[in-house]
Amino acid sequence: MTERESPQVRIAPVVVLPVNAGDPPFRLVEVLGELVGKAFSIEDVYEYAYAAGLGGADLEDPAVVHWVGGDQYTWSVRRWGRR
């Protein structure tokens, strides 16, 4: 197998990590492999992408953003078994 034939793994330029318990809850954001800060909403993710030169990025496109531990609508920590 040549290098050109080998499978390639592409990582989205923006990675949003799982929700962290906090007051308020937040998600860490990486842009181009570097941790850039905390996001408290999808607007924060957009601002980080814009600041990195990815203005107008489609945050629903998996080629642009990889959401870990939930999607763009997940901004709270689930507590299973509690009511």
C-alpha positions as CSV (number, residue, x, y, z in Angstrom):
1,M,0.0,0.0,0.0
2,T,1.4,3.4,-1.0
3,E,1.1,6.5,1.1
4,R,-1.5,7.9,-1.3
5,E,-3.6,4.7,-0.9
6,S,-3.5,4.6,2.9
7,P,-6.5,5.8,4.8
8,Q,-6.3,9.4,5.9
9,V,-7.7,10.7,9.2
10,R,-8.9,14.3,9.0
11,I,-9.4,16.2,12.1
12,A,-11.8,19.1,12.1
13,P,-10.1,22.4,12.7
14,V,-12.4,23.1,15.7
15,V,-12.9,20.6,18.4
16,V,-15.5,21.2,21.2
17,L,-14.9,18.9,24.2
18,P,-17.5,17.5,26.6
19,V,-19.4,19.7,29.1
20,N,-17.6,20.4,32.4
21,A,-19.6,20.9,35.5
22,G,-19.3,24.5,36.6
23,D,-21.4,27.5,37.5
24,P,-22.2,27.9,34.7
25,P,-21.3,24.7,32.8
26,F,-18.8,25.1,30.0
27,R,-17.0,23.3,27.2
28,L,-13.3,23.6,26.3
29,V,-12.6,24.5,22.7
30,E,-9.5,23.6,20.6
31,V,-8.8,25.4,17.3
32,L,-6.2,23.9,15.0
33,G,-4.9,21.7,17.8
34,E,-4.5,24.4,20.4
35,L,-6.7,25.0,23.5
36,V,-8.2,28.4,23.0
37,G,-10.7,28.7,25.9
38,K,-14.0,28.0,27.5
39,A,-17.3,28.2,25.7
40,F,-20.5,28.8,27.5
41,S,-22.7,28.7,24.4
42,I,-22.4,28.1,20.7
43,E,-21.8,31.8,20.2
44,D,-18.5,31.5,22.0
45,V,-17.5,28.6,19.7
46,Y,-18.2,30.8,16.7
47,E,-16.2,33.6,18.2
48,Y,-13.2,31.3,18.7
49,A,-13.5,30.1,15.1
50,Y,-13.8,33.6,13.8
51,A,-10.7,34.8,15.8
52,A,-8.7,31.9,14.2
53,G,-9.6,33.0,10.7
54,L,-12.5,30.6,10.2
55,G,-15.1,33.3,9.9
56,G,-18.4,32.2,8.5
57,A,-17.7,28.6,9.5
58,D,-20.6,26.3,9.4
59,L,-20.7,24.9,13.0
60,E,-23.0,22.1,11.9
61,D,-20.4,20.8,9.3
62,P,-18.4,17.9,10.8
63,A,-15.5,18.8,8.5
64,V,-15.3,22.1,10.4
65,V,-16.3,21.2,14.0
66,H,-16.0,18.0,15.9
67,W,-18.4,17.9,18.9
68,V,-17.3,15.5,21.6
69,G,-19.7,14.4,24.3
70,G,-22.8,16.0,22.7
71,D,-23.7,18.3,19.9
72,Q,-24.1,22.0,19.5
73,Y,-27.2,21.9,21.7
74,T,-25.5,20.2,24.6
75,W,-24.5,22.8,27.3
76,S,-25.4,21.1,30.6
77,V,-24.2,18.1,32.5
78,R,-26.6,15.2,32.7
79,R,-27.0,13.6,36.1
80,W,-28.4,10.1,35.6
81,G,-30.5,8.7,38.3
82,R,-31.2,12.0,40.0
83,R,-34.5,14.0,39.9
